[in-house]
């Protein structure tokens, strides 16, 4: 069966030659600046209104990656604490009073705890900026961050800034 599939693919491979013409980075660039098929979404395009350089966006992408990993770890740790707190084995032991304080401190950023709000804000912002692109291309948000990161690297290697100054404002190059 495998040999038959290989034979069919070899014989019909020219039918798929068009795949080589797809420029995923150009498609992403169009999305970022609201051009081409994304013109109707121009007002929501992340690169159109806010002047941010490549380094800023690279740091932002790293924050999004970190938010996903951090949120999962924080929630796992928090869930263990909460499970122990809400299912006490021995009445009002001092350890449960301390655990109640720890749970409270964990979710109270002003006391040095984890800020679920900040972490989830990074993830929410990624979906706000790139959710449409993810949906249109059947990607998850982390895959879109990979595409974005590669696109930023390419622009940086080519020495192409994201915006060009014209003396009064910034423009898309």
HELIX and SHEET records of a PDB file:
HELIX    1   1 UNK A    2  UNK A   11  1                                  10    
HELIX    2   2 UNK A   13  UNK A   21  5                                   9    
HELIX    3   3 UNK A   24  UNK A   33  1                                  10    
HELIX    4   4 UNK A   36  UNK A   44  5                                   9    
HELIX    5   5 UNK A   46  UNK A   49  1                                   4    
HELIX    6   6 UNK A   54  UNK A   86  1                                  33    
HELIX    7   7 UNK A   94  UNK A  107  1                                  14    
HELIX    8   8 UNK A  109  UNK A  111  5                                   3    
HELIX    9   9 UNK A  116  UNK A  136  1                                  21    
HELIX   10  10 UNK A  141  UNK A  158  1                                  18    
SHEET    1   A 2 UNK A 163  UNK A 165  0                                        
SHEET    2   A 2 UNK A 170  UNK A 172 -1                                        
END                                                                             
